Structures are given as structure tokens and as C-alpha cells.
């Protein structure tokens, strides 16, 4: 008897391993190092500073962090990356885009500080939608407090954009051991103080077409792994469909209609399934075979 995707922890973990992350304005790189140290190296770390040396002048302690990211990440860090011009760089598309504690550097006590940061985030979100995968998320982390609430981040989306605001949740600092928040100008700020005393909020945006969908997420702790599956009746993402296809194939050859019958309602349509199957074929996950001999059905089997 085959297991479903929600019972297949290995498939879920492999899905998570394939998730690509783009980090914008990465400070001293300590948050990104924490992500890689916990086993996820598919991250592209980018810096606004024009060179590694410029980062080190601002954060002299960061040499070992940057060397670690150069050796352990799947792509070398990039410098001179403008958060508002992501669409102009040839960097590909990503499942998750992180912008943690963005700030223009205009002091908070100056009148135009709020407006300058709103403009930064508005232009960032407009650009980020062009380097986000269809089922991806943009996560912007801001400190809590009246000043940051005045940024009104949920209202900064362009009317003609493809992103939608999904909500926010508290930042869990335990997810990033060793991460220390650094201020924009290079001064050291304690991550513990930021989160414990003032708190921080992660604001989540996703493609308009994915509203109402929830990805399966693996949440690790020292004791157990919890798999949060999508709500029953919700449309499935490409990643979730691919995982279920992997779980039902291997017992016997099946065509796309037979594969579709293994899904709960609402079932994905055959065009989506065919697109995913041929993509999986190109990646070497499945093999295409001829139609069933002697039958009238000419659909290929997998």
C-alpha cells in the first residue's frame, strides 16, 4: 500500500531541500550563515555594499562569516545588489526572498525617515515579484513598535503587481542561532534585545494566484519533526503535486488520467499534471513509457 505525501517525511524533506532562498541586504551575513549551518545551503546571499571589503569595513568581524558562505552556499555571495532593482540582475527565480530589518539609514527621528523606508519597500516588492517563483513567498522582517507600524507595509503593494499581503507572525529568533542584528551603518545591535525587548514581526507576501494555498512545511526541533500539510480542499502547489506523483508511481505504469485519480478533490487538471510530469522527466525523476499495448488510449505512461 502506498503512503500519501503527508506520511512521507523523506519526500517532504527533499522538497524542503530544493527550496531556493534569496537574501537581500544581508548585513554581516550571520542570519544566512545560521540557515546554512542548519543544513540548507541553497541560499544566495546578497549585500548592498559594493564589495566584500566594503562589508568588512562596516562589519570587521564578518570575515569568517563571509568565508563560510563562500565555501558552503550553493552560490557565491553577490555584492552591489540594489533591493529595488532585482529584476535587472540575471540571478534566476527563488522560492523565498528574505529582507530582514530593511532600513534606508535615514535616522528615525528625521521627518522623512518613514517616507524613505516606505519608498524602499514599495520598490523592493515591485521588483521582487519578477524573481519570485509562482508559489514563492517574500518575507520582510521589521521591528515592532509605533515607528515601524507607521510604515504601513501591507499598503505598499502596487495595484498592477502580482503580490498579495498574507499576514504576519512573530520572528522566532531560535531559528537562527548565532544571528546578531547589525544596524545599517555598521553599529552592533543585540538580536536578543531587538526580539526580547521590542520584538520583531515577519510580514509575508505571496503571488496573487497562490492565496488560499499553504505549503507543506517541515518544522524541526531537537525532539521531533512536525509536518504541516495543506488544509483539506485547498488547491495543491506544484511541489506538493510532484511529491504525490512520486508517491504513487513505481507500483505500476500509469497514464496521466490514472495519476489524477489518486488525488483528492479539488484535483489538479491534466494540463498541470502533464506540465509537471514532463518537468520531472527533464530532471530525471520519472521516465516516460509508451501507451498501454492494444488499448485505444494513446497517452504515455509513467
C-alpha positions in Angstrom: 0.0 0.0 0.0 1.5 3.4 -1.0 1.7 6.2 1.5 0.4 9.7 0.9 2.7 12.7 0.8 1.8 13.8 4.3 3.1 10.4 5.6 6.2 10.6 3.5 8.7 12.5 5.6 11.6 11.8 3.3 9.8 13.3 0.3 8.8 16.4 2.4 12.4 16.8 3.5 13.7 16.6 -0.1 11.1 19.1 -1.2 12.4 21.5 1.5 16.0 20.9 0.4 15.1 22.0 -3.1 13.6 25.3 -1.9 15.8 28.2 -3.1 16.3 31.3 -0.9 17.4 34.8 -1.9 18.5 37.0 0.9 18.6 40.8 0.3 20.6 43.4 2.4 22.2 40.6 4.4 24.1 42.8 6.9 27.1 40.8 8.2 25.7 37.5 6.9 25.2 35.9 10.3 21.5 35.1 9.7 22.4 33.5 6.3 25.2 31.5 8.0 22.8 30.2 10.6 20.5 29.0 7.8 23.3 27.1 6.1 24.6 25.7 9.3 21.2 24.1 9.9 21.5 22.2 6.7 20.0 24.4 4.0 22.7 25.6 1.6 20.5 26.6 -1.3 20.7 30.3 -0.5 22.0 33.2 -2.5 23.3 35.9 0.0 23.4 39.4 -1.4 24.8 42.6 0.0 24.0 46.3 -0.8 27.7 47.1 -0.2 29.7 47.1 -3.5 32.4 44.6 -2.4 33.4 42.1 0.2 36.0 44.6 1.5 33.3 47.2 2.0 31.2 44.8 4.0 34.3 44.1 6.2 35.0 47.8 6.7 31.5 48.1 8.1 31.5 44.8 9.9 35.1 43.9 10.7 34.2 40.7 12.5 32.4 39.2 9.4 35.5 37.8 7.6 34.9 34.2 8.9 31.1 34.5 8.1 31.7 35.5 4.5 34.3 32.8 4.0 31.9 30.3 5.4 29.2 31.4 3.0 31.6 31.3 0.1 32.6 27.7 0.9 29.2 26.2 2.0 26.5 28.0 0.0 25.5 26.7 -3.4 26.2 30.1 -4.9 28.9 32.7 -4.1 27.6 35.8 -2.3 26.9 38.8 -4.5 27.8 42.4 -3.8 26.4 45.7 -5.0 22.8 44.4 -5.2 20.1 47.0 -5.1 16.9 45.6 -3.5 14.8 47.8 -5.8 16.5 46.5 -9.0 16.3 42.8 -8.5 14.6 42.4 -11.9 17.6 43.9 -13.6 20.1 41.2 -12.5 20.4 37.8 -14.1 20.0 35.8 -10.9 17.1 33.5 -11.7 14.0 33.0 -9.6 13.6 31.9 -5.9 11.0 30.2 -3.7 11.7 32.5 -0.8 13.0 36.1 -0.8 14.2 37.4 2.6 14.6 41.1 3.5 15.4 41.2 7.2 15.3 44.6 9.1 15.4 46.8 5.9 16.2 50.4 6.5 17.4 53.3 4.3 19.7 54.6 7.0 17.8 57.8 7.4 17.6 58.4 11.2 14.2 57.5 12.7 13.9 61.0 14.3 14.0 62.7 10.9 10.7 63.7 9.3 11.3 61.9 6.0 12.5 58.6 7.5 9.2 56.9 7.3 8.6 58.1 3.7 12.0 57.0 2.6 11.6 53.5 4.0 8.1 53.1 2.5 9.6 54.0 -0.8 12.4 51.4 -0.4 9.9 48.7 0.4 7.4 49.7 -2.3 10.1 49.5 -4.9 11.6 46.3 -3.4 8.2 44.5 -3.6 7.6 45.7 -7.1 11.0 44.3 -8.2 10.9 41.1 -6.1 7.8 39.8 -7.9 9.9 39.3 -11.0 12.4 37.0 -9.3 9.8 35.0 -7.3 8.6 31.5 -8.3 4.9 31.2 -8.8 4.4 29.5 -5.5 7.0 31.6 -3.6 7.0 33.9 -0.7 8.5 37.3 0.1 9.3 37.7 3.8 10.1 41.2 5.2 11.1 41.4 8.9 10.6 44.6 10.8 11.0 45.6 14.4 7.8 46.1 16.4 6.8 49.5 17.6 4.8 52.6 16.7 7.5 53.9 14.3 7.6 50.8 12.2 3.8 50.4 12.3 3.7 53.8 10.6 5.4 52.3 7.6 2.1 50.5 7.0 3.8 47.8 5.0 0.7 46.0 3.9 -0.4 49.1 1.9 2.7 49.4 -0.2 1.8 47.0 -3.0 1.3 48.4 -6.5 -2.1 47.9 -7.9 -0.7 46.2 -11.0 1.6 43.9 -9.1 1.3 40.1 -8.6 1.9 40.1 -4.9 -0.6 40.0 -2.1 -0.2 40.5 1.6 -0.9 37.3 3.5 -0.3 38.5 7.1 2.5 38.5 9.7 3.9 36.5 12.6 6.4 37.0 15.3 10.1 36.3 14.4 11.4 33.2 16.2 15.0 34.1 17.0 15.7 30.4 17.9 15.5 29.6 14.2 18.8 31.5 13.6 21.4 30.5 16.3 24.3 32.9 16.2 22.5 35.6 14.3 23.1 39.1 15.6 21.2 42.0 14.1 23.5 44.7 12.8 22.4 48.3 12.3 22.5 49.7 8.8 25.6 51.9 9.4 27.6 49.1 10.9 26.9 49.5 14.7 26.3 46.4 16.6 22.7 45.8 17.8 21.8 42.9 20.0 19.4 40.5 18.4 18.4 39.4 21.8 17.4 42.9 22.8 15.6 43.6 19.5 13.5 40.5 19.8 13.0 40.1 23.6 12.5 43.8 24.5 10.9 45.2 21.4 10.0 42.2 19.3 10.1 41.7 15.5 7.4 40.8 13.0 7.8 38.8 9.8 5.4 40.1 7.1 4.6 37.6 4.4 3.7 38.3 0.8 2.9 35.8 -1.9 1.8 35.6 -5.6 -1.8 36.6 -6.0 -2.5 33.2 -7.6 -1.3 31.3 -4.5 -3.6 33.0 -2.0 -5.5 30.3 -0.1 -2.8 27.7 -0.6 -0.5 26.6 2.1 2.8 24.9 1.5 3.8 21.8 3.5 6.4 22.9 5.9 8.9 20.9 7.9 9.4 22.3 11.4 12.4 20.9 13.2 13.2 20.9 16.9 15.7 18.8 19.0 13.0 16.3 19.7 10.8 15.8 16.7 9.8 16.9 13.2 6.3 18.2 12.6 4.9 18.2 9.1 2.2 20.9 8.5 0.2 19.7 5.5 -2.1 22.0 3.3 -5.7 22.3 4.5 -8.1 19.7 3.1 -9.8 21.0 0.0 -7.2 23.6 -0.9 -5.6 23.5 -4.3 -2.1 22.0 -4.2 1.1 23.7 -5.3 3.4 22.2 -8.0 5.8 21.0 -5.3 3.0 19.1 -3.5 1.7 17.6 -6.7 5.2 16.4 -7.6 5.6 14.8 -4.2 2.3 12.9 -4.6 3.2 11.8 -8.1 6.4 10.3 -6.7 4.5 8.5 -4.0 2.0 6.8 -6.5 4.4 5.9 -9.2 6.7 2.9 -9.0 4.0 0.3 -8.3 3.0 0.1 -12.0 3.0 2.3 -15.1 0.2 4.8 -15.1 -1.0 7.5 -17.6 -1.9 11.0 -16.5 -5.6 10.2 -16.0 -4.8 7.3 -13.7 -2.4 9.5 -11.8 -5.0 12.2 -11.5 -7.5 9.8 -9.9 -5.1 9.3 -6.9 -5.6 13.0 -5.9 -8.3 14.2 -3.6 -10.7 17.0 -4.7 -10.1 19.5 -6.0 -7.9 17.5 -8.4 -5.3 19.2 -10.5 -6.2 19.4 -14.2 -4.5 17.2 -16.7 -2.6 20.1 -18.3 -1.0 21.0 -15.0 -0.1 17.3 -14.4 1.4 16.9 -17.8 3.5 20.0 -17.4 4.8 18.8 -14.1 5.4 15.2 -15.4 7.5 16.5 -18.3 9.4 18.8 -16.0 10.1 15.8 -13.7 11.2 13.8 -16.7 13.7 16.5 -17.7 15.1 16.5 -14.1 15.4 12.7 -14.2 12.8 12.0 -11.5 10.5 9.9 -13.8 10.7 8.0 -17.0 8.2 8.2 -19.9 6.9 5.0 -21.5 4.7 4.3 -24.4 0.9 3.8 -24.1 -0.6 0.5 -23.0 -0.3 -2.1 -25.8 -3.5 -3.0 -27.6 -5.6 -0.2 -26.0 -7.3 2.8 -27.5 -5.7 5.2 -25.0 -2.6 6.7 -26.6 -1.5 8.6 -23.6 2.1 7.9 -22.5 2.6 6.1 -19.2 5.0 7.0 -16.4 
